[in-house]
Amino acid sequence: MIETLYKTKTPEKERSECYVLVLASRPASEDRAYVFMEEHGRWDAEADRFIHEVKTLDTEGRLTHEEGLAMFNAAKKKLAERGFIYGFVQNYSRKMRHVHQLSQPEAVIA
């Protein structure tokens, strides 16, 4: 599960400030442990490039899907309170190309 949140409805790729939230099962985990990551992306005018910084990463614990989902939703709510209400969700399967779609702002604020 990957969702990118922006403050604007019309973000510019590699220009607009964003947060990427990721919840994924850990590779080769027998009991389906999950990892959660929050990444902040922003334009750095001084360096003249877009910078991605990992803000939160929980890979050490043995998160269950429910625990990881709770972290994902708590982060999403915190970001919505700061104005990051426009979400783009990656919808894909292994055989299809990646497609991004705009989520409803009401769903992001949840």
N, CA, C and O of each residue as an XYZ file, in Angstrom:
440
protein
N       0.853     -1.153      0.000
C       0.000      0.000      0.000
C       0.908      1.229      0.000
O       1.733      1.407      0.896
N       0.742      2.072     -1.022
C       1.551      3.284     -1.150
C       0.614      4.448     -1.445
O      -0.225      4.364     -2.342
N       0.757      5.535     -0.689
C      -0.050      6.725     -0.939
C       0.840      7.961     -0.823
O       1.624      8.093      0.116
N       0.704      8.859     -1.791
C       1.444     10.114     -1.790
C       0.462     11.241     -1.508
O      -0.572     11.352     -2.167
N       0.790     12.081     -0.520
C      -0.083     13.177     -0.110
C       0.540     14.528     -0.434
O       1.728     14.752     -0.202
N      -0.285     15.427     -0.978
C       0.144     16.778     -1.357
C      -0.799     17.804     -0.736
O      -1.891     17.466     -0.281
N      -0.357     19.070     -0.725
C      -1.207     20.181     -0.284
C      -1.990     20.769     -1.443
O      -2.880     21.591     -1.225
N      -1.690     20.378     -2.644
C      -2.332     20.941     -3.826
C      -2.976     19.846     -4.667
O      -2.493     18.715     -4.719
N      -4.087     20.208     -5.329
C      -4.792     19.273     -6.210
C      -3.985     18.965     -7.459
O      -4.127     17.897     -8.055
N      -3.139     19.903     -7.848
C      -2.389     19.755     -9.099
C      -0.890     19.808     -8.820
O      -0.232     20.785     -9.179
N      -0.349     18.789     -8.196
C       1.080     18.814     -7.877
C       1.952     18.660     -9.117
O       1.551     18.057    -10.113
N       3.141     19.216     -9.031
C       4.139     19.051    -10.088
C       5.100     17.966     -9.641
O       5.678     18.041     -8.557
N       5.265     16.962    -10.478
C       6.168     15.859    -10.148
C       7.576     16.386     -9.919
O       8.090     17.194    -10.693
N       8.184     15.914     -8.845
C       9.551     16.294     -8.470
C       9.697     17.792     -8.199
O      10.803     18.324     -8.301
N       8.601     18.484     -7.856
C       8.638     19.909     -7.501
C       7.808     20.183     -6.254
O       8.249     20.906     -5.360
N       6.605     19.608     -6.189
C       5.677     19.893     -5.095
C       6.019     19.093     -3.847
O       6.337     17.906     -3.923
N       5.950     19.756     -2.700
C       6.211     19.084     -1.430
C       5.195     17.958     -1.249
O       4.012     18.119     -1.549
N       5.671     16.821     -0.756
C       4.789     15.678     -0.586
C       5.287     14.765      0.530
O       6.420     14.878      0.997
N       4.416     13.870      0.934
C       4.766     12.789      1.852
C       4.319     11.489      1.205
O       3.219     11.407      0.659
N       5.159     10.487      1.264
C       4.835      9.167      0.736
C       4.727      8.218      1.924
O       5.672      8.072      2.698
N       3.571      7.576      2.062
C       3.345      6.600      3.126
C       3.338      5.212      2.503
O       2.680      4.976      1.490
N       4.082      4.293      3.125
C       4.202      2.938      2.588
C       3.943      1.927      3.695
O       4.515      2.021      4.782
N       3.083      0.968      3.414
C       2.868     -0.174      4.291
C       3.021     -1.406      3.423
O       2.274     -1.596      2.463
N       3.992     -2.246      3.763
C       4.268     -3.421      2.934
C       4.651     -4.606      3.802
O       5.158     -4.447      4.912
N       4.400     -5.799      3.276
C       4.829     -6.991      4.002
C       6.335     -7.139      3.810
O       6.879     -6.846      2.745
N       6.983     -7.597      4.861
C       8.429     -7.755      4.822
C       8.768     -8.986      3.990
O       8.158    -10.039      4.171
N       9.725     -8.867      3.090
C      10.106    -10.002      2.250
C      10.580    -11.185      3.101
O      11.279    -11.018      4.100
N      10.190    -12.346      2.685
C      10.622    -13.603      3.312
C      10.223    -13.719      4.781
O      10.884    -14.420      5.547
N       9.160    -13.046      5.176
C       8.716    -13.187      6.563
C       7.690    -14.314      6.622
O       6.676    -14.277      5.926
N       7.956    -15.292      7.440
C       7.084    -16.459      7.524
C       5.723    -16.111      8.108
O       4.711    -16.678      7.697
N       5.687    -15.189      9.058
C       4.431    -14.860      9.729
C       3.823    -13.543      9.237
O       3.039    -12.919      9.952
N       4.183    -13.117      8.009
C       3.644    -11.911      7.396
C       3.841    -10.676      8.267
O       2.871    -10.004      8.618
N       5.071    -10.376      8.614
C       5.392     -9.145      9.336
C       5.341     -7.992      8.334
O       5.593     -8.182      7.144
N       5.018     -6.810      8.821
C       4.876     -5.640      7.967
C       5.858     -4.554      8.360
O       6.346     -4.511      9.489
N       6.144     -3.663      7.392
C       7.000     -2.505      7.632
C       6.205     -1.256      7.254
O       5.358     -1.286      6.361
N       6.499     -0.147      7.959
C       5.866      1.130      7.668
C       6.954      2.163      7.425
O       7.950      2.208      8.148
N       6.760      3.002      6.396
C       7.721      4.050      6.089
C       6.972      5.326      5.722
O       5.956      5.294      5.028
N       7.502      6.453      6.207
C       7.002      7.779      5.823
C       8.183      8.536      5.245
O       9.223      8.669      5.889
N       8.015      9.033      4.021
C       9.089      9.752      3.331
C       8.603     11.156      2.986
O       7.474     11.333      2.528
N       9.461     12.153      3.208
C       9.140     13.544      2.896
C       9.907     13.946      1.648
O      11.121     13.756      1.569
N       9.203     14.497      0.680
C       9.834     14.983     -0.545
C       9.626     16.476     -0.662
O       8.520     16.973     -0.450
N      10.693     17.200     -1.001
C      10.584     18.657     -1.131
C      11.632     19.170     -2.111
O      12.669     18.545     -2.333
N      11.326     20.329     -2.689
C      12.267     20.974     -3.604
C      13.280     21.752     -2.783
O      12.907     22.521     -1.897
N      14.566     21.555     -3.074
C      15.637     22.295     -2.415
C      16.204     23.269     -3.439
O      16.941     22.875     -4.342
N      15.853     24.545     -3.291
C      16.269     25.565     -4.256
C      17.782     25.747     -4.258
O      18.382     25.980     -5.307
N      18.388     25.643     -3.097
C      19.834     25.814     -2.995
C      20.581     24.732     -3.786
O      21.549     25.019     -4.490
N      20.122     23.501     -3.658
C      20.759     22.385     -4.372
C      20.186     22.218     -5.779
O      20.711     21.444     -6.580
N      19.095     22.952     -6.079
C      18.415     22.900     -7.363
C      17.998     21.470     -7.728
O      18.189     21.010     -8.854
N      17.413     20.777     -6.718
C      16.930     19.418     -6.988
C      15.888     19.019     -5.942
O      15.763     19.647     -4.890
N      15.152     17.969     -6.258
C      14.137     17.443     -5.357
C      14.800     16.463     -4.398
O      15.585     15.613     -4.819
N      14.488     16.579     -3.121
C      15.118     15.737     -2.094
C      14.058     14.877     -1.408
O      12.991     15.366     -1.038
N      14.365     13.598     -1.244
C      13.514     12.665     -0.496
C      14.231     12.324      0.805
O      15.398     11.931      0.795
N      13.522     12.477      1.932
C      14.092     12.138      3.231
C      13.144     11.187      3.953
O      11.950     11.464      4.065
N      13.670     10.073      4.440
C      12.841      9.156      5.213
C      12.662      9.750      6.602
O      13.634      9.993      7.317
N      11.402      9.981      6.976
C      11.087     10.559      8.279
C      10.841      9.463      9.314
O      11.268      9.594     10.461
N      10.170      8.405      8.933
C       9.829      7.319      9.837
C      10.060      6.011      9.111
O       9.720      5.877      7.935
N      10.628      5.062      9.796
C      10.823      3.745      9.208
C      10.762      2.727     10.329
O      11.586      2.763     11.243
N       9.814      1.832     10.276
C       9.693      0.788     11.291
C       9.870     -0.561     10.609
O       8.922     -1.127     10.064
N      11.093     -1.063     10.648
C      11.378     -2.372     10.058
C      11.883     -3.350     11.101
O      11.951     -4.553     10.849
N      12.235     -2.841     12.269
C      12.796     -3.697     13.307
C      11.725     -4.513     14.019
O      11.932     -5.681     14.348
N      10.579     -3.882     14.253
C       9.505     -4.563     14.964
C       8.848     -5.619     14.094
O       9.104     -5.693     12.892
N       8.021     -6.413     14.690
C       7.269     -7.436     13.968
C       5.829     -6.951     13.871
O       4.931     -7.506     14.504
N       5.621     -5.911     13.073
C       4.299     -5.319     12.957
C       3.308     -6.284     12.310
O       3.610     -6.931     11.308
N       2.125     -6.364     12.902
C       1.040     -7.080     12.246
C       0.435     -6.127     11.224
O       0.734     -4.933     11.239
N      -0.399     -6.633     10.349
C      -1.057     -5.777      9.366
C      -1.886     -4.703     10.074
O      -1.882     -3.545      9.656
N      -2.589     -5.076     11.133
C      -3.420     -4.125     11.866
C      -2.574     -3.027     12.509
O      -2.963     -1.859     12.480
N      -1.433     -3.377     13.083
C      -0.553     -2.378     13.704
C       0.020     -1.437     12.645
O       0.062     -0.222     12.839
N       0.456     -2.005     11.537
C       0.996     -1.195     10.453
C      -0.049     -0.274      9.861
O       0.233      0.886      9.561
N      -1.268     -0.793      9.690
C      -2.351      0.017      9.148
C      -2.706      1.155     10.106
O      -3.015      2.262      9.666
N      -2.664      0.887     11.409
C      -2.921      1.931     12.401
C      -1.864      3.033     12.295
O      -2.199      4.215     12.374
N      -0.590      2.658     12.118
C       0.484      3.649     11.951
C       0.259      4.456     10.668
O       0.402      5.679     10.665
N      -0.092      3.766      9.584
C      -0.344      4.395      8.288
C      -1.458      5.435      8.425
O      -1.307      6.574      7.984
N      -2.577      5.037      9.039
C      -3.723      5.939      9.177
C      -3.444      7.090     10.132
O      -3.924      8.200      9.904
N      -2.677      6.852     11.200
C      -2.317      7.930     12.134
C      -1.439      8.965     11.433
O      -1.621     10.168     11.622
N      -0.488      8.498     10.626
C       0.382      9.419      9.887
C      -0.432     10.225      8.881
O      -0.211     11.424      8.711
N      -1.373      9.562      8.216
C      -2.224     10.221      7.229
C      -3.080     11.306      7.880
O      -3.253     12.388      7.319
N      -3.605     11.016      9.049
C      -4.425     11.992      9.780
C      -3.583     13.192     10.210
O      -4.013     14.338     10.075
N      -2.381     12.926     10.729
C      -1.474     14.001     11.159
C      -1.126     14.905      9.979
O      -1.106     16.128     10.116
N      -0.850     14.306      8.822
C      -0.513     15.095      7.639
C      -1.722     15.888      7.133
O      -1.568     17.020      6.673
N      -2.917     15.307      7.212
C      -4.132     16.017      6.791
C      -4.341     17.256      7.649
O      -4.789     18.289      7.151
N      -4.020     17.160      8.935
C      -4.144     18.314      9.835
C      -3.172     19.427      9.455
O      -3.389     20.591      9.791
N      -2.099     19.062      8.754
C      -1.112     20.052      8.296
C      -1.378     20.509      6.870
O      -0.575     21.247      6.298
N      -2.511     20.076      6.279
C      -2.883     20.543      4.952
C      -2.592     19.593      3.814
O      -2.905     19.914      2.667
N      -2.014     18.446      4.073
C      -1.727     17.462      3.025
C      -2.967     16.587      2.853
O      -3.063     15.498      3.419
N      -3.923     17.095      2.051
C      -5.211     16.425      1.948
C      -5.461     15.796      0.579
O      -6.474     15.121      0.397
N      -4.576     15.996     -0.376
C      -4.765     15.428     -1.703
C      -3.897     14.192     -1.843
O      -2.669     14.271     -1.813
N      -4.552     13.046     -1.995
C      -3.818     11.791     -2.029
C      -3.829     11.147     -3.391
O      -4.847     11.131     -4.081
N      -2.692     10.620     -3.768
C      -2.566      9.850     -4.987
C      -2.162      8.437     -4.588
O      -1.163      8.235     -3.898
N      -2.945      7.473     -5.027
C      -2.737      6.090     -4.643
C      -2.197      5.330     -5.841
O      -2.708      5.458     -6.954
N      -1.168      4.544     -5.605
C      -0.619      3.731     -6.673
C      -1.489      2.498     -6.831
O      -1.634      1.712     -5.895
N      -2.058      2.330     -7.991
C      -2.910      1.194     -8.308
C      -2.175      0.356     -9.341
O      -1.979      0.807    -10.470
N      -1.766     -0.846     -8.982
C      -1.042     -1.620     -9.974
C      -1.103     -3.102     -9.661
O      -1.408     -3.529     -8.547
N      -0.805     -3.848    -10.678
C      -0.551     -5.275    -10.510
C       0.769     -5.521    -11.219
O       1.261     -4.646    -11.932
N       1.334     -6.665    -11.038
C       2.649     -6.933    -11.643
C       2.615     -6.870    -13.166
O       3.629     -6.570    -13.797
N       1.467     -7.150    -13.755
C       1.382     -7.201    -15.213
C       0.946     -5.882    -15.845
O       0.955     -5.744    -17.068
N       0.562     -4.907    -15.007
C       0.086     -3.633    -15.542
C       1.062     -2.516    -15.204
O       1.799     -2.593    -14.221
N       1.056     -1.474    -16.036
C       1.899     -0.337    -15.728
C       1.305      0.418    -14.544
O       0.119      0.273    -14.248
N       2.114      1.214    -13.873
C       1.678      1.956    -12.699
C       0.759      3.107    -13.096
O       1.051      3.849    -14.034
N      -0.330      3.247    -12.390
C      -1.304      4.302    -12.633
C      -1.555      5.010    -11.312
O      -1.727      4.356    -10.283
N      -1.578      6.324    -11.327
C      -1.880      7.096    -10.120
C      -3.266      7.690    -10.259
O      -3.653      8.150    -11.333
N      -4.005      7.675     -9.171
C      -5.329      8.271     -9.188
C      -5.510      9.165     -7.977
O      -4.918      8.926     -6.925
N      -6.326     10.192     -8.127
C      -6.596     11.134     -7.052
C      -7.641     10.553     -6.127
O      -8.713     10.141     -6.573
N      -7.334     10.516     -4.828
C      -8.314     10.078     -3.839
C      -9.210     11.253     -3.489
O      -8.838     12.408     -3.699
N     -10.364     10.967     -2.967
C     -11.251     12.017     -2.507
C     -10.661     12.634     -1.246
O     -10.233     11.888     -0.365
N     -10.614     13.962     -1.113
C     -10.060     14.584      0.094
C     -10.721     14.101      1.380
O     -10.056     13.995      2.410
N     -12.022     13.806      1.337
C     -12.722     13.329      2.526
C     -12.110     12.024      3.013
O     -12.010     11.800      4.219
N     -11.703     11.164      2.094
C     -11.124      9.868      2.460
C      -9.754     10.064      3.131
O      -9.384      9.300      4.023
N      -9.018     11.071      2.708
C      -7.692     11.328      3.266
C      -7.799     11.866      4.677
O      -6.971     11.533      5.525
N      -8.792     12.684      4.949
C      -8.916     13.321      6.261
C      -9.352     12.332      7.325
O      -9.103     12.563      8.508
N      -9.992     11.243      6.946
C     -10.535     10.239      7.863
C      -9.796     10.042      9.086
O     -10.182      9.217      9.914
